[in-house]
Amino acid sequence: MSEFLWVVYPYLCLMLLLVGMLTRYNYDQIGWTSKSSELLEKRLLRLGSLLFHWGIIFVFLGHVAGLLIPIGVYEALGVSEHLYHLTAMAMGGITGLMALAGLLVLLWRRLSVRRVLRNTAPADFVALGFLIATVALGLSMTLIYNVSHLPYEYRTTVGPWIRGVLLLHPDAALMAHVPLILQLHILTALALFAVSPFTRLVHIFSLPLAYLRRAPMQYRRRGAAAAYVEDRRDGGR
Ligand code: HEM
């Protein structure tokens, strides 16, 4: 079972991610979009989307720092275990809570605003569901497990395991004694990777950075737009 969960399953999910993305890119480039619903509702979207995106960007950077950089580097730099975990818990806690709050606002918006709900596909709920589960489990580990127990040293277990997966020599034994919440977090995250090519999450892989610099787009109510045109027409008189 352990070999399946920590060796076979991760590659199954990563293969689905890769093959799913290549297939979708080949057959559905027009559908390769985040399907913006800004036109349908803006206030909750702005709050939820900003909280989620800023939160998750910093959570991602935290994962790179905690999992891809070996513990030896921190020791060589003189960063004590205590200082590392204190910083990781504070930064991870704040940014993880931002991401979770953002996701809950986005879910509420999708359920409560009728025209957003009408434009929601089942895949949108699948993406939100996996995101909420992954973030909530990660956050429970950081803020509940680590506070009620001693901070868990994932840099000697999960870290080397994930680097092994990426370098194609995973060692399932490293994951044997990892706390259940963290194991569930990782299994859910892998499932999220597997489903993402079939959802609006594909936009992550296009790195939409140009979006941040694009000219602003204005949406106006139809009535307000007509009044604006009228106003412009009368302006010269
Ligand atoms: C296979 C991939 C992943 C691994 C190995 C992994 C591993 C971890 C680890 C070791 C922690 C720290 C737990 C602690 O504080 O003791 C954590 C926390 C967390 N993870 Fe992940 N994670 C993965 C993917 C993801 C994904 C895809 C998301 C979001 C969609 C995510 C969101 C979070 C959040 C919000 C936290 C709590 C805040 C933090 O400590 O950064 N993780 N994860």
Boltz pocket constraint, residues with backbone or C-beta under 6 A from the ligand:
constraints:
  - pocket:
      binder: B
      contacts: [[A, 59], [A, 62], [A, 63], [A, 67], [A, 88], [A, 91], [A, 92], [A, 93], [A, 95], [A, 96], [A, 99], [A, 130], [A, 131], [A, 134], [A, 135], [A, 136], [A, 137], [A, 138], [A, 139], [A, 140], [A, 141], [A, 142], [A, 143], [A, 146], [A, 152], [A, 154], [A, 158], [A, 162], [A, 182], [A, 185], [A, 186], [A, 189], [A, 190], [A, 192]]
      max_distance: 6.0
